[in-house]
Amino acid sequence: MPERGSRRTMIGEVISDKMDKTVVVQVERRVRHRMYKKFVTLRSRYKAHDEQNACKVGDIVQIVESQPLSRDKRWRVQKRVSRPEVA
């Protein structure tokens, strides 16, 4: 477990909010392929704790590393960066 000031943070999109107090956040990162030198998009999914059930599908959120909260949850929603426009 890292020190309080050195916790990892990531920004991603909420892709599921069906669980109680939990959201699934998909984080995308672009890396260059070693051999082919082509940029590849890698996607990782993290379960994050959302105490107020405030996040909805499509929200862009910042998650921060925390102590284990359940078997799969190791992240907490720190803040909501943006919400999609509804037309």
N, C-alpha and C positions, 0 to 999 in steps of 0.2 A: 504494500500500500504506500503510495507516494505521500510526501509531506503535504500539508494543507495548501501551500502556495504553488505547488508544482503538479496539480492535477490536470490531466489531459482534458481538453475541450474539443468538441467537434460541432459542425453545423450540418444539419440534414433536414430532410422532409419527412413529415409524419405520413406513414402509409397505412397505418391501422390504429384505431382507437376503440376497438371492440371490448377490450379488457377493462376491468375496474382499476383505476389509478395507474394504468400502464399504457404506454404508447409504443409502437414500433417505429423507429426512426431509420431511414435509409440514408447512408452517407456515401456520396460519390467522390472518387478521387481519380485523377488522370495521371497515369505513369507511362513512361516510355519503355517499349519492349526492348529487351537487351539485344536480341539478335536482329530483329527486323526494323528497329528504330521508329516504329509506328506508335502513336499514342493510343493507349487502351484505357477505357473507362472501367474502373473496378467499383463494385457496389458492395457495401457491407450493411447488415441490418443489426440494430441494437435495440434491446428492450430497455425503456427508460421509465423511471418513476415519475408520475404526474399526479401530485397530491390532490389538486382541486378538479381533476378531470377537465381542464381548461382547453387542452389542445385538441384540434379537430384534424381530419384528414386534409392534407394539402398545406398545412402550416409549415413554415420554416422555423426550426427551433435550434437553440444551442443546448447541447447536453454536456454534462461534466461527470467525470469519473467519480465513483463513490464506493463505499464498502458494499459487499454483497447484500442485496435486499431479498433475494429469493434464489432459486436454482439458476435462473437465466438473467436476472436483473443485476447489472453492475453500474448503471448510469442513472443520473437524475436530470430532469429537464430544468435547465438554469433559467432560460428566458425564451419568450417567443419573439423571433426576429421579425417575421412578417406573416400576414394572413392573406390568402388568395382573394382577388377581387371577385365579387359575385355580380353577374350582369343581370 
